[in-house]
Amino acid sequence: MLKKIKPLAKTYFERADILLLSLCTILAVFSVFMVYRAALGMQNAGVNIEPNKIVIVQIMSIMIGIVAYVIFTILDADILGEQWKLLCIINVLLLVALVIFGEEGDTGAKSWIRFAGIGVQPSEIIKVFYIVISAKQMVHLKEHSNINSFWSVVQMAVHFGIVFALIVFVSDDLGSAMIIMFIFLIMLFCLGVKMYWFVLGGAAIAAVIPLMWNFFLADYQKKRLIAPYAPDVVDSSGYGITWQTNQSKLTLASGRLTGVDAYHTYTSFTGKHTDFIFSTVGEQLGMLGCMFVMAMLVLIIIRCARIGLKSGRMFDMLICMGVAAALTFQTFINIGMCIGITPVIGITLPFMSYGGSSMVTLYGAAGLVSGVKFKPKPERFTMLY
C-alpha cells in the first residue's frame, strides 16, 4: 500500500501548484491567530463568545479545505465541466434548501442552512460551480459560433441573470450576487467579447437599477448601499446601520503602526472575527499587519491569473480568471467595508474571515486553479482568440 502511495504523492507534489497551496495556507493559519485574538478581545469586553471553540472550528475548516484543494487538483475541471447539468441541478437544490431551511445571518440575508450546530452558506458553493458552468458554456459558444453574436451574448447573459436573480430573491444575499456579477464580467472580458457589449450591458443595468431599487430591494438593503456615501442621511445618530462601520474605522485607527495588546482592545462589536477581521488585524498588528494580509492576497490573485494565462487552453484560463475575479472582488469589497468606502453586504475576506463554508470553498476554488497546472500541458497553445 505504501509503495503505491509514494509514487502518487511524488506525482502530486511535482505537478500540483504547491506555491499556491502554501500561500493560501500561510494566510489561513495566520487567520487562526487573528480570529482567536478577535474573539479573546470580544470576550474580555463582555461578549458571549468562546475563543477556543472558534479556533477549533477554524482549524478544522482549514484541514478540510486542504483536502478539498487536493481533491479538486486531481479532479480535472474538464470532468466537472462535462457534468454541467448535474452542477446546475445541485445549484438549484441548494437554493431550494435555502427557501425551506434558510436562516438569516448578521446582515439580514437568509443565506445560511444550519443543522447539528453547523452552518453552511450555499452561495459559496454556487459561486464555484458557476465558474465551471460558465467556462464550459463560454468555450462551447466560442468553438461553435461567433462569441460576439447577439444570440451568444444573450445565452451567457441569461445564464448569469438567472443565477443572480435567484440568489437575490431566494436569500436576499446581495453580496454573493455581486460576486457572481464580477466573475461574469471578468470572464466575458477574458473570453474576448467586444467592448460595445459591455457598454450596452452597462446601459441596460442603468435602466434596470430604478426598477430593482423601487420593487425588489428591501429597505435595509437600500440603507446599506447608501450608508457609505450618505451616513448622516441614513443614520444621523451613528448607532444604527452605520454603527458597525464606525466601530470598524475606530478599531483600525487604534492600531496605528504596530497594533495594541489583545487585552486592551479599543472596540467590541459583532463581526470582528468574521466580516471585519481586517479591522482586527489593523487593531492588533497595526498597518504592518494590514500590509501583510493585502500582500498575501495580491500574491494569491496574481498566482491564479498567471496559471490561467500560461495554461494554453481557453477553458482552463477562464476557470483561473473566474477564481481570481472572485478573490479580487471579495478582497476589495471586504476591505472597503472595514474602512467605510463600500457597503456592508456580508462579504468575507478570503482565507481570513472566520467561517467553514468560506474557507473550504475557497480552498476548493484554488484547487481548481492548481488542477489546471496539474494536468499535462498541450503540445501547443490553443488559445481560441
N, C-alpha and C positions, 0 to 999 in steps of 0.2 A: 504493500500500500504506500509506504513511504517513498519507494523508488518511483512510483507513478506521480506522486505529488510534487517531488523535486523538479522534474522537467517542466511541469505545468507552471510552477511558481517562477522558475527561471524565465520561461517564455513571457509570463505576465510582466515581470519587472523589466524585461528587455524592451517590450513593445508598448506597454501602457504608459500613460503620462504620469510618472511619479512626481515630477515637479509640481504639476497642478494639484495632485493629491496632497503634497507636502504643504503648499501654500494654503489650501483650504483648511487643513488640519491644524496648522500653526495658529491661524486666526480662530478656529473653533475652540482649541484648547485655551487660548487667551480669553475667549468668551466665558469659559467656566470660571476663571478667576474674577472677571468683571461682574458676572451675574451674581456670584457669591458676595462680592463687595457691595453691590447694589442692594441685595436682599438683607445683608447684615445692617447696612445703614438704615433701611426702612424699618427693620425690626427694632433697632435701638430708638427709633423715633415713635415707636408705639404701633406700627402697622402689624396686623396679624399675618405673618409670613414665616415660613420655615426655610432658612437658608440651606441647611443640609439636604433637605428633600429636593429643593430646586437644583442643587448641584448634582445630585444623583440622577435626576431626570435629564439634565443637560449632558452628562457624561454618557448615559445610555443612548441618548439620541445621536451623539457623535459616533459611538460604536456601531449602531445600526446604520448610520449614514455611510460609514466607511465600507460596510458590507454592501450597501446599495451601490456605492461607487464601483466596487469590484464587479458586481453583477452586471451593471449597465455598461461597463467597459467591455466585458466579454460578450454580452448580448448585443450583437450587431444592430445598429439603428435601422439598417435596411430591413431586418426581420420585423422590427416594430412597425416600420413604415408599411410593410405588406399587410400587417394586421390593423390597418387604419380603421376599418369598420368596427372591429372589436374595441379599439380605443375610443371611438365615438360613442359606442354603447356604454362603456364604463363611465365616460364623462356625463352622459345623460343620467345614468343610475346614481352617480354622486350628487347631481343636482336634485334628483327626486328625493334622495335620502335627506337632503337639506330641508326640503319642503316638509317632510314628515317629522324628522328628528332634530332639525336645526335649532341651535340656541344662540342667543346674542353674545357678542364679545364686548370688549371695553369700548369700542367705537360705536356701538349700537347696531352693527351689522349682524344679521342672522347667518353667520358664516362658520359655525362650529357644530360638530357632532360629537357628543360626549357619551362614553359608556365605560363602566367599571373604573371611573376616575381618570380615564384617558381621553384627551381631546384631540380631534383630528379636524384639520381645515381642508375640506375637499378642493377648494380653489387652488391650493398649492400643487396638488396632483394634476388638476385640469390644465394648469399652466404648462407643465412639462409635456403632457400628451398633446396639447395644442401645437407646440413647436414641431413635434414629429409629424402630426397630421398635416399641418400647413406646408411643411417642407415637401412632403410626399405630393400634395396637391399641386404646389407650385412647379415642381420638377416635371410632373406629368403634363401640365399645361404648356410648359416651355418646350417639351420634346414633341408634343403632338399638335401644337397650334401656335399662333402668334401671341406672345405673352402680353403685348400691348393692345390686343384687340379688345373691343368693348365687352364681348362675351367672356373672355378670360378674366378681365378685371372684375366683372360682375360676380363671377363664381367665387373668386377669392374674397371679395368684399362681403358677399352674402355669408360665407363661412365665418368670417370674423364677426359680422354683425349679429349672427345667431348666438355665438358664444358670449359676446359682450353683453347682449341684451338679457340672456338667461342669467348670467352672473349678477347683473344689476337688479333684475326683477325678482329673482328667487331669493337672493341673500342680502340685497342692498349693500353689497360689498363693492363700492366704487373703486377702492384702491386696487383690488385684484383685476377689475375690469380695465383700469387704466394701464396696468402692466401688460395685459393682453394686447391692448391697442398699440403700445410702443413696440412690442415684439413684432406685430403685424407690419407696422410701418418700416422698421429696420429690415425685415426680411424682404419686403417688397423692393426696397432700395437696392439691396444686395442682389436681388433677382435680375435687376436691370430694367425695371418698369420706368417708363419715361416720366420726366418731371411734370408734364402737363396733367398727368393723372393725379399727382399729389396736390396740384393747385385746385383741380376740380373737386377732389376729395375734401380739401380744406374748406372750399366754398360750401359744399354740401353739409359739412359738420357745423359751419357757422349758421346755416339756415335751420338746422335741426336743434341747435342749442336752446333757443327760446321755447320750443315745444317740450324738450326734456326738462327745462327749468320749471315751467309752469304746471306740467301734468305728471311728471314721473319722479322727480327728486323730492325726497321728504324734507321737511323744514330743517331738521338737524343737519342734513347733508348740505343744504344751501348755506347754512351758517358756517359750517366747517370750511367750505370752499371760499367764502368771503372773508373769514376771520383774519388771515394773514395780511390782508390788504386794507381792511377797514375795521380794525379791532374795536374801536370806540363805538362804532355803529352797531356791531353785533353784540358786544358785551361791554358796556360802559363801566361796569363795576370791576371787571377784571377777575371775578370769581365764578364766572360761568364757563362758557365754551372755550374761552382763551386762557383759562387758569393753568392747564397743563403746559401749554406753550410758554407762558410767562415763567412758570416754575423751571421749565427746561432751560430757558435762557439764563436765569439766575444761577442754576446749577452749573452750567458750562462756564459762566464768567467767574464763579467762585474758585475754580481750579487753577486759573492763571497759567503759569508755565509748566509746573511740575505736579500740581494736584494737592489735595488735602488728605488727612488721615480718615480712614473709613468710619471711625467712631465720632468724627466731628463733621458729618455731612451738613451741608447748608440747607438742603430741602429734602422733603419726603413726599412723593406723590405717586399715584398709580402709573405703572408703565416704566419705571426707572430700570427694570431688568428686562423689559420686552421692547416695545417700540421706541423707547427713549434711552436705550442702552448707550448710545453715543454721548448723551449728556452725562451719563455716569462716568464714562471714560474721561471726559473733559474735567469732571469734578475730581475724580480720584487720581488721575495721572496728568492732568493739565493738557496744554496744547501739544506737548510732545507725544502723549498717548493718542490724541486725536490724529496727529500726523501719521503715526504708525499704522493705525487702523485704515486710514484712507489710502496709504501707500500699498498696504497688503491687498486691498480690494481692487485698486488700479492694476496691480500686477496680475491678479486672478483674471480680470476682464481682458487685459492685453493678451494673456496666455490663451484664453478661449478663442479670441479673434485670430491670433497668429496660427493656431492649429487649423482653424477653418480656412484661412487664406492659403495655407500650404497643402491642404487636403487633395486638391486636384479634381474634386467632384462637387457638382453643384449641390446635391442633396446634403453631403457632409458639411459643406460650407454654410448652408442655411441653418443646419442644426446648431453649429457652433455660434453663428451670429445671433441666432434666436436666444441662446443661453446668455451670451454676452450682453444682449439688449436688456434682458430681464434683470441681470445683475446691475447694469448701469442705471436703469430707471429706479430700481429699488434703493440703490445707494444714494442717488441724487435726492429722491423724494424724502427718504428717511432722515438724512442729514438736514435737509431743508425744513422738515418738521421740527427738528430739535432746535434750529436757530431761528425759526419763525418766518421763513420765506415761502414755505409751501403748506398746503392744507394738511391737517391731521386726519389721514384717511386709512390708518391701520396697516401701514406697510412696514415690514420688518427690515432690519439691517442685515444683509446676507452674512451668514456664518457667525453672527454676533448676538442677535436677539435670542432671548430665552424662548424655547418652543420646539417640540419634537417634529411637528409637521413641516415647518420651515427648514429645519436643519437636515432632515432626512431627504426631502425632495430636492434641496439644493445640491446635496452630495450626489443624488441620482442624476440631476441635470449635468453636473460636472463630469459624472461618469460617462454620459453620452458623448461629451466632448473628448474624453480620454479614449472612448471606443473608436472615434474617428482616427486617432493616431495608432490605435491598436491593430486595426485591420491592415492587410497587405496593401502597399502602395500600388496605384495603377501604373501600367507600363509607360504611359504618357498622360500628361494632364489633359483632362477633357472638360474644361470649363465651358459651359454652354452659352456663352455670350453671343 
